[in-house]
């Protein structure tokens, strides 16, 4: 695997580096996402939020394999004046370059109090 900071001198090596980068771009990686959704969200908005995330993943060539709703739990500390939140665990596969886009979308959402995106080792 070639790191970004490596200086490549020959044309053949540059071509190989580009081919490796292209293959890594197309490969799907396994991820796990834990969300804490605001308790002020009603059931329809809750489902819509989960569907939007699943839709984003599937529209960009990924696949959601598992969604597990843990229910409403008390938070260890207040987040935006909320002391409770609805926890959701999602397992899916997507291209690594889309993880930043997904996290940006989650940060913008007012319905998501916190999120944690973890790349699973394969």
C-alpha positions, 0 to 999 in steps of 0.5 A, a space after each residue: 500500500 502506498 501512502 500519500 507522502 511517498 514521492 514516486 519517480 518513474 512513470 510506471 510507478 506513478 501509473 501503478 500508484 494511480 491504479 492502486 488508488 482507483 482500486 481502493 476507491 471502488 472497494 467497499 469497507 464495513 462500517 458501524 454507526 451509532 447514533 443518538 437521536 433527539 428525544 424531541 423527535 416524533 416517531 415519523 421523523 425518527 423513521 425518516 431520519 433513519 431512512 435518509 441515512 440508509 438512502 444516502 448509503 444505498 444511493 452512493 453504492 453502499 448497502 445497509 446490512 443491519 439496523 438495531 434500535 436500542 431505544 430511549 436511554 438516559 445520557 451520562 451528561 446533558 447534550 443540548 439540554 437533553 438528558 435522554 436520547 434514542 440510540 440506533 446501531 447501524 452496520 453497512 458497507 460503503 466506499 471509504 471516501 464517502 465517510 466524510 460526506 456521511 459525517 458532514 450530513 450527520 453533523 448538520 442534522 439537528 435531529 442527531 445529537 451525537 454519532 460515532 462512525 467506526 470502520 470495522 476491520 476485515 
